[in-house]
Amino acid sequence: MQESIEYRDVWVYCEVQDGELSRPTTEIIAGARKIADKVNMKVVGILLGYNLEKVAPEPIYYGADKVIVCDTP
């Protein structure tokens, strides 16, 4: 018997270069936004790294609904 798995939302790993989101990341967020809108879901940005407080709001600007930040002190 196979279990039913429910997937939710469109998640995007956000790459940071020189203190800003990389251009490919901004383009992927825009594409994720189109997909999420079609299936009535949210876009979630994932930021992993160090010293991210300045860049943390950027995925929202490019279309993410929320951002999960894992910042190493």
N, C-alpha and C positions, 0 to 999 in steps of 0.2 A: 504494500500500500504506500503510495507516494503522498507525502505531506504537502499541503497547500501552503505556498509561500506568498506573502503579500509584500510587494515592493512599494515603497513610498518615496516620492520626491525625486528630483534630479540633483545629484551631488557632483560638485566640480572641485578637483584639487587645484588650488590657486598657487601658482609659482610666482615668487618675488625675485626681481632682478633690480639691483641698484636702488633698493628702497621703494620700488613701485611694482604693481602687478605687471607681469610680462604681457606683451601684446597678444601672444597666442591665448593666454588665460582670459583676457577680456573678450576675445572672439569666441572662445568656448562658452563663456558665460552667456553671451548673446544668443548662441545657438541653443543652449540649455533652456533659456527663457522661452524661446519659440516652442520647443518640445513640451516644456512644463505647462505652458498655456493651453496647448492642444489636449493634454490629458488631465487638466485641472489639478496640477500639483505645484509644489513650490521648488525653487532653486536654492540649494544650500551650498555655500562656499566653504571650503576647508582650507585653513591657513596653518601651516606647521613651520616653526622656526624660532628665531631669536629677534627680540626687539621689534615686534610687529604692531605696536599700538598705533603708529602713524598710518600704516597700510590697511589695518583691519576694516575700516569703513568702505574701502574702495570697491569690493565686490558688490555691495549694495548699489553703488553708483552705476555699475555696469549691468545691473539687472537681477542680482541675487535677492532673495527674500530675507535670508538670514545668513550669518557667518559664524562658523565654529572656529575658534582660535586656540591653538595650543602653542603658547609662547614659553620658551625655555629662558628662565632668568639668568 
